[in-house]
Amino acid sequence: MSDSVVFCFPLKVSNQVTKMSWWFTSCGASGPRGPTQAQCDSAYRNTNVSVIVGKEGPLKGVQMWRVPTVMLLNAAGATAGGKGAKNHNKRSHGVIISAIFPLEKGEVLYILVGHQGEDACPGRNPLTQKICLGESSVIEDSWATEGKDSQWVGGGGGGGGATYIFKMENGELVPFLIAAGGGGKAYFEDPESNLDQTLMERYENETRAASTNGKTGAAGGGGGLRDSTRYLWAGKSLAEGGEGGSSCLRALSKLAWNTFGGFGGGGGACSSGGGGGGYKGGDASLTDDIIADGQDGVSFVHPSGEIFVLPLAAMESHGEVEIEVHLNCSHCQSQNCRRNEDTRAIVCLCHKEDVLASDNVTCPLPDGYLSPSLTLAVNHLHAVRIRLQSPEYKLSKIRSSTIMTDYNPNYCFAGKATSLSELKEVPRKNITLLRALGHGAFGEVYEGQVLGMNGDNSAMQVAIKTLPEICSEQDEMDFLMEALIMSKFNHQNIVRCIGVSLQILPRFILLELMTGGDMKSFLRQNRPKSNHPSSLTMLELLHMARDIAFGCRYLEENHFIHRDIAARNCLLTCQGPDRVAKIGDFGMARDIYRASYYRKGGRAMLPVKWMPPEAFLEGIFTCKTDTWSFGVLLWEIFSLGFMPYPGKTNQEVLEFVTSGGRMDPPKNCPGPV
C-alpha cells in the first residue's frame, strides 16, 4: 500500500491515545470465508488492535472494533482478482480508496477485509496441473472446434472480494467506505486486448444508487451491498455475509477445477473470470468464454465523507484497512505537525531543515517565495515522516528548474512563444468535484463544475484531471506541459482546456466534459449482437472520421505533430446521434518535449500498431506520421473498434509493415475509404 496522504483538519485528540493509527488485515485468512477469532487474536498480538470477530450469520468473519477516541476514519484497500490458468500478464487489481469521517469514542465499527480471488493455478489434479504448466492445451483446442459447447471448462480466476467499513444503525447496514475488488481473469488472454488500456475505476457516493450483485452467468457475479443470489458460484452480498462464490458446476464436474471468489463477495470462476465484490458487484460473462474477464466491482464513499484524491495504488493481494487520528495543525504556519511521543504536545513542523521559530508556530521562508497557503502532511505506512514543500514553493521551483530545459518551456505553437504563466488560473473555491470518471495518466479524473467561467454565476460542467499530492518532480513537469499544450488549441474537434488550478494541492487541469467517453469503447459497445446489426450507420461512422480529420488538419496547419492519433485518444461529446468527435489526449506529444522521453520504456511503450516504419525504426516524426495514424484510426472506426493487425504482436507488426505488408480493409468498409 502506498503512502497515505493526510489533510490536516481541526480536531481535539484524547491524551489517552498513544498510537496514532490502527491496521486491520485479513488476519492470515484467505479464500471465500473470513477469519476466525483465533486467527485475528494471533495476527494482532503485540499490536494496538483488538477486535471481536463475528461467528455466525451475516457478520461471520467481520471484525468489530470499538473506537478508542474521537477521531477521523481514513483509508480502505481493495483486493485483487485471481489470475487465469494461461492469463497472468496482468492481474485485475483493487484500487485504494480513502476518505475521512468523524467517529465518536465508543462507537463500534464493522470491518470486512476482502480477500484476493483465487488463482486458477496450481491445479488440484494431474490434468489441470499439466494445463497450468503449459503442457496441455486441451481447453483452448476444444473451444476452437466446439465453441461454447466445449466439454472442457474451468481455469478462470476468482473475483476479488471488496473491503467494507460500515456501522449498524437499528439493524441496518450503513456503509462508510467500500473499496471494490478486481474481477478475475479468464482462462486465456483476449488477443485483441491492449495491456496499456486500464479500465476506469468506478465509485458511487450516492446512497440511492443501486447496490446490487453483479450479473451471474457461467461464472459468478460479484456481491454487492444489499442483494440476494441463488447461485452457488456467485459472490454473496454484504447483507448475506459476503462469502466468495465457488466454481461453476461444469468446471467442478469435469475437472474438479474449484476456483473460489474472495471473501467480500468475489464471484467464483468458470473458464471466464468471476466478478469483483463492491457496493455494486462486477458482472461475469453470461456465456462461458475463455477470454471473458470478470468485471471489477464498484467502490463507494458515503456522501458525508471527504474523499481524498490519491495516486493510483494497486492492491496485489488481500485488502488492508488503516484508521488514523488526524491532528489539528491549523495553528501551524506550515499546516504540518506531529505529536511529541514523550510530552504528547502537538509540535509544528517546517519544510526541510528549517528551524521552527521561537513562537513554535512560524517557519523561516526561502528568499523570494510566498508564504504557503496549504501544506500536506504525509504519514508513511511504517511511521517514516515525509515533509512536502508547499504548492507555491514547488511551483516556483518548477518554473525556474533546470529540468525545464529538457522541454523548452517557452515552446512555439503556430509561430508564437508561450509560457506557463499564460495558463488561466481558476480559484479552487469556484471548483466542485461531483463524481469520479476514472483514472488518467497521472491520477483520478472527475466530473465537476466550475463557477464564473461564463461571465455570470452559472456553473459549467467540466472534466477535472488531477495530479496526486505525492508525485515526482518529473510528474509535475509532465502535468504542467500537458496543460500548456492543450491550452493553445482552439478548435471544435479538439477537447478544450478551460483552465487550471495549480496554487493548491492537488493540482487540477479543467477540460471540456465529454460525456460520450472514448471512441474505442463506444465503437465496441455498438458492435452487432446476435440477430441485431450495429445501431451505427455508415454515415455516423463517416461523421466521426470527418471530425477527427478536421482536428488533424488544424494541428498540421499549426505545425503540431500529435504522434498518437488513435480511437482510444478520441472522445465524444455524447453517445447520441448529435455526437461530435474530438482529439482528447496529448500524452505522446507532451512526452516528446522531454529529452529523456525514451526512458519511459522504449519500443514496448510506443503505439507501434499506429506508427509508420520511419517513426518506430528511426524516431522520425512529421505531419505524415499523423496521416499514417489517421489511416489506422479509419480501420478502427470501420471495424467497430477491433485491435489493428488482429492477432499480431508489436514485433510481428513491425516486421510485417517494414516488409511492405498492409491490413486488408474491414468488412463492409466503403471502397473510397
Buried (B, 14 or more C-beta within 10 A) or exposed (E): BBBBBBBBBEBEBEEEBEEBBBBBBBBEBBBBBBBBBEBBBEBBEEEEBEBBBBEEEBBBBBBBBEBBBBBBBBBBBBBBBBBBBBBBEEBBBBBBBBBBBBBEEEEEBBBBBBBBBBBBBEBEEEBBBBBBEEEBBBBBEBBEEEEEEBEBBBBBBBBBBBBBBBBEEEEEBEBBBBBBBBBBBBBBBBEEBEEEEBBBBBBBBEBEEEBBBBBBBBBBBBBBBBBEBEBEBBBBBBBBBBBBBBBBBBBBEBBBBBBBBBBBBBBBBBBBBBBBBBBBBBBBBBEBBBBBBBBBBBBBBBEEBEBBBBBBBBBEBBBBBBBBBBBBBEEBBBBBBBBEEEEEEBBBBBBEEBEBEEEEEBBEBEEEBEEBEBBBBBBEEEEEEEBBBBBBBBBBBBEEBEBBEBBEBEBEBEEEEBEBEEBEEBEBEBBBBEEBBBBBBBBBBBBBBBBBBEEEEEBBEBBBBBBBBBBEEEBBBBBBBBBBBBBBBEBEBBBBBBBBBBBBBBBBBBBBBBBBBBBBBBBBBBBEEEEEEBEBEEEBBBBBBEBBBBBBBBBBEBEBBBBBBBBBBBBBBEEEEEBBBBBBBBBBBBBBBBEEBBEEEEEEBBBBBBBBBBBBEEEEBEBBBBEBBBBBBBBBBBBBBBBBBEEBEBEEBBEBBEEEEEBEBBEEBEEEB
